[in-house]
C-alpha cells in the first residue's frame, strides 16, 4: 500500500467533512484510492482496526450519507476511469469506475469520445461501433450533474427524466463491489436472484452468504427509502440504493439508450394550483413520449425573481410571466419532429381546457433553449441554498428542510392540499418544486430562525406520517442518508428496521460502513 | 415603423466540416443554431414593437432549411420572415452578403430601423452591419448595449466604446448592431410556434431578388479564403491528480521543465 494513501484529516480536507446537505461531521483519516487494489487495501486496514468507514463520491447528496461520523473517509473520486464498452443485442454497456462524474460521462457520450487506454480488443471493437452507430445517452438526470456514478448508485438517484426512464437502478446492469471485510463480489443483473426472501451470495473470496431479506412491502411509488426488497429480487438491486451501508462499489456497468431524435421542453404557466394538477393528470395519459413532468410553485417564482434582480449569477434567467402562480414543465421525447409538434399542440389544448393560455408557455426546441430551462430548474435549489447560508449567519441553528416524499397517483391532490394547508397555518416561507409526474415534490421550508426551524421539523415528521398513511415513501430519490433516518422509522416501523439492521449485519458484521446512515445508531441488542 | 432584423444560421458546434475546395463552412448536414447575437437583435425588435406597434421582419440569406430559423423567429414574436436562397449566394464574403441583404431589404419595402447582431460567431468579422448600412445609405451604430427610446424620427441608444459608454441619438432610418450583455431573449410560446408554422415565409432566389449575380456569392466576393486550418494550441492545460504532496511535486517538475523554477 502507498505510504501516503491513508492520511490524517488536516485543514486541507475540511471540505470532505460535509456535503451538499450542508451538514458537517468529523473524521480522523481520509484516503483517495485510484484503483480497486488500493481501495481494498484501505478497507482491509479499517476492518482490522474496526474503524468506521464513510464512502464518498461527489458529495452532492442531500441526505448527508457522505458526511462522516468519525473514523475514515474513503473518497472514490479518483477512481474515475472508463474501463470498457460492450455491445449486446443492439445496445451499448459502459464499464466505469465509481468516481466518474455524470457531466463528464454525458459529454463523452455526446462527443462519442472516450480515453480508451487499456481497453481490450472487444471493447475497442464496440467503441468503433458506438462511434458510427445511432446517438446514445445515459437517461438518469439528477439535478446536480457533478454527482459521481458511484454516488448515484448508492442513493438510486433519479431526476426529472425518471418519469419516463426510471431511476438509475434501471440503467445499471452489473456491479463489482467489495464488502467491508475486503471480499469482492460481482453481481450481473439476471444472474443471481433471491428465492422468495432468501438470497445466497457467492463472493470472489469463496464465501457464501445466506441472507434473510426483510419482510416489508415497498410502497408502489417512486422510492429510495431503505433497502430495495421484494420477492425473488435480483441481488444487484439490494446494493443499488443501499446508501453506502452494505458494500463499496468499485465498478459499474451502465446501459446506454438510443437518444430520442427530438427532445423539447415546455414550461406551462397557470394562474391556479388546481389547474396545473388537472393538467398533470391529463399529460400523464400521453404515454411514452412524455420524458418528464415537473412543477414549480409561486414560492420558487418569488425566489427566482428576487435573485434575478439582486444576483448577477441569475441575471440570465428568463422573465416569469407576471400573473403566473405556478408552472408545469413537460419534456417531450420524440423520434420525429412531426410527433413532437403534434404533442406540443396537444399540450396547448390541455392547457386551454384547464383555463390556461397557450401564450403563457416557454417552449425549448433547441439545445440552447433547453439549457436555459435547465438553468431555471437548477437555479431553484441554488437560490434556496444561498438563502439558507445567508440566514445561518444570524441563526446558526437552522438548516434547509427539503422534503423528498412521493405518494400514489390518486393522492396527488390530497398531498398538495395538505402541504398548502399546513404551511399556511404554520406561516412558514417555502418554495415547492419537483417531479410532479411521479407525485414527488420537494417542499423546501425556508426558516428565518430557530423557532421556524423547529416548527418546520415537526411539520416534516407529520408529513412523513401522513405520506406513509397514503402508501407513499419518505424518500423518493435522495436516499435516507443520515438526516432522514428518523423518517425511515416512521415509514417502516421498528420491526422492519430491525430486519434491515440484521441484513446489514450479515454483510457488514462489524458495522464498519456508513455509520449513522439509515439507522441513527447501531442497535446492538436487536442485531 | 418597419424594423428588419438580419439573422444568420451558424453551426451549433465548434467542430464544423469545411469545404475542401472553397475552404468555407459546409452547412448542409451540420446542426445549426441561430447566431446568439442575432437572438438579442430579435428580442430588441420585439420589445420595440411591443412599445410602438412597429412591424418586424426577420431576414436571412442561407440554405433552404434556414426557413426553420425564420419560423422560429416568428414564434418568438417577430411578425414575418424572408429568406434569400440561391446557389449564386453561396460562398459570399461580407461584402457580397451585405449587398444581397440590402437587396432583400429593398425588396421588402425598405426599413426604418435595421437590427443586426454585432457579429456572427462563425465568421467573427462584425462587418456585415456597417457594410449593410452603407449599401442602404443609413447611419449606423455598432456595439449597442441598450435601445433607450425609439420615435418615428430617431433612436436613442447606449453603446460600448473602449471601456466606456456613449449615449447617441441617431436619425432614422438607421442600422444598429447589438451586443448580448443584459439581453435575455424570450422563448417561443406554443401560440408563437403555431404562428411560425402558419406564416408564409417567402423564399427569394437571385432572379426573384433582381440581383447582379456578379456581386453575390463567391463570384462577388473580393475576399477569397485561401486556406483554412485549425490553429496550433500554444497553451495546454494539465490536470494534476493525486494527493496534495503528489500534486505539488508534479507542479514543481512542470515548472522546472518550462524553466520558471530552478
Interface residues (C-beta under 8 A of the other chain):
Chain A: X4 X7 X12 X32 X34 X78 X266 X267 X315 X316 X317 X318 X319 X341 X344 X345 X347 X348 X351 X357 X358 X359 X360 X361 X362 X363 X364 X365 X366 X367 X368 X369 X372 X373
Chain B: X12 X33 X34 X36 X72 X75 X182 X184 X186 X187 X188 X189 X190 X191 X192 X193 X194 X197 X241 X242 X243 X244 X245 X246
